[in-house]
Every structure is written in C-alpha cells, then in structure tokens.
Amino acid sequence: MNQQERRQFVYDHRTCVFGYARKYHGPAMTIVYYVLNGEDELLVSTMAARGKARAVARDGRVSLCILDEQWPPTYLQVYGTGVVDRDPELAADVLTKVISLMAGEAVPESRRPQIAQLAREEERVVIRVRPYATFETPPRHVYKMSDVDTLTHFTSSSLPW
C-alpha cells in the first residue's frame, strides 16, 4: 500500500484496537470506534475515569490497529500521539457520531440533548490522536487449500503517516 492507500484504509473504517501503556502490568488494548477530524486526527470517545484517558494523560504514545469489518480480517497499524480533550461540547459531538456509527443511522436532532446529558453524566472526554506513522502488513489469506501453494509472508516496517 502506498501512503494514500494507507490513509484511505483509515478513512474507510471506523473500528480499531486502541493500544496504550498501562501504569502497571503490560500494554492494554481495547476495541473502540473512532471518528475523523479532518485528514490528520482521529477522535475516540471515552469516560475520564477509564484507563485510556488516564494513560493518555500520562503518556500520549498510542497505537490504533484499524480493523476492516469484513472477514477475513485485514488491518493497518497506526502510531500516534494522543491528548485528552475535556471540552463537553466536543465530547457530546463525538459520542453522537459514535452512536450513529453503532446504530447504522444518523442520530435524530431530537436525541441530541439526551446524548449531551449522557456525555455529561458519564464525564466523557475525547482522545485526540494525531498519527505520525503506520505499519502495514498486507494480509495473506487462505480462502481455499490451493492458496497455500502461492502463500508468501514478509516483514514490514514503520512508514510515515
């Protein structure tokens, strides 16, 4: 994949495994929805008390394993710098977009106050992730046994965002 194809993969999908350094124990990973803010920022909604927000406030280095929602799985690793944004309007906006993604339909304007209230009650924040690199390993899927005859693997390296 070239740089534009890697970015397009991120733009075309909405779920990822969000990885971050825990204070104790090993790295943590969780599946989350993300939304785009322009071309160079991914937004993740979470609660201020959750580990993601606390970890990013401590150390902004994060990774997102962007998932293709189709089977067999295809993915693209994105490395970024995260910051916690505590703006309640932004938190309500991002939560609204995530709910739309989850429901598969736009949130009616009449529901907006309810979602804003939920964001306040849950003390929602937004993790803003600015990617700086990707790590792409093209999938090598076996759809039928004869695919094994031409199956190849190779290593990859970090590439600029």
Secondary structure as UniProt FT lines:
FT   HELIX           3..12
FT   STRAND          15..20
FT   STRAND          28..33
FT   STRAND          35..36
FT   STRAND          42..47
FT   TURN            48..49
FT   HELIX           51..58
FT   STRAND          61..67
FT   STRAND          75..85
FT   HELIX           88..103
FT   HELIX           109..111
FT   HELIX           112..121
FT   TURN            122..123
FT   STRAND          124..135
FT   HELIX           145..150
FT   STRAND          158..160
//
